Amino acid sequence: MAKVVLWGSLSRLADGRKEFDIDAPDIGRMLAALGSEAPKLKPILDKGVTVSIDGTLYRLDRFKTIDPDSEVFILPKMAGG
């Protein structure tokens, strides 16, 4: 299972919980599982977040695989420009 950490103020939508152990093969399924465990977080996850997997940032790649021993951070959506 990957360790998933909520960054910043996102944890308040998970009743203060910051860390989750999620068993999912890719970003899309991980976000779905996280939304099931923390339903108040689901609307933010559906709007879009930035996902860091082992230090690499992903925004739109829902099919990016996640290794079971990966460290995953969920960050509020980051705008670029």
C-alpha positions in Angstrom: 0.0 0.0 0.0 1.2 3.5 -0.8 1.4 6.1 1.9 -0.7 9.0 0.9 -0.2 12.4 2.7 -2.6 15.3 2.5 -0.6 18.6 2.2 -1.6 21.9 3.9 -5.2 22.7 4.5 -6.5 19.6 2.7 -6.4 17.6 6.0 -9.2 19.8 7.5 -11.5 18.2 4.9 -10.5 14.8 6.2 -11.4 15.6 9.8 -7.8 16.5 10.5 -6.4 13.2 9.2 -3.2 13.7 7.2 -2.1 10.2 6.2 -3.8 7.3 4.5 -2.6 3.9 3.4 -4.2 3.4 -0.1 -3.9 0.3 -2.2 -4.5 1.5 -5.8 -2.6 0.8 -9.1 -2.9 4.4 -10.5 -3.6 8.0 -9.6 -7.3 7.9 -10.7 -8.1 4.9 -8.5 -6.1 6.3 -5.6 -8.1 9.5 -5.7 -11.4 7.5 -5.9 -10.3 5.4 -2.8 -9.2 8.5 -1.0 -12.6 10.2 -1.7 -14.4 7.2 -0.3 -12.3 7.3 2.9 -12.7 11.1 3.3 -16.0 12.0 1.6 -15.7 15.8 2.4 -12.5 15.8 0.4 -14.1 14.3 -2.7 -15.4 17.6 -4.3 -11.8 18.9 -4.2 -10.4 15.7 -5.6 -13.0 15.8 -8.4 -12.1 19.5 -9.3 -8.4 18.5 -9.5 -5.4 18.3 -7.3 -1.7 18.0 -7.9 -0.3 14.6 -7.0 3.4 14.1 -6.1 4.6 10.5 -6.5 8.1 10.0 -5.1 8.9 13.7 -5.7 7.5 14.0 -9.3 4.4 16.2 -9.8 1.4 15.1 -11.8 -1.8 17.1 -12.6 -3.7 15.4 -15.4 -2.2 11.9 -15.6 -4.9 9.8 -13.9 -3.4 6.6 -15.3 0.1 7.1 -13.9 1.0 4.0 -11.9 1.7 4.0 -8.2 4.1 1.5 -6.8 3.0 -0.1 -3.5 6.0 1.4 -1.7 5.6 4.9 -3.2 5.2 8.1 -1.1 2.3 10.1 -2.4 1.5 13.7 -1.5 -1.8 15.3 -2.5 -1.5 19.1 -2.9 -4.1 21.8 -3.8 -4.3 22.4 -7.5 -1.3 24.3 -8.7 -1.6 26.8 -11.5 1.3 27.2 -13.9 2.2 29.9 -16.2 
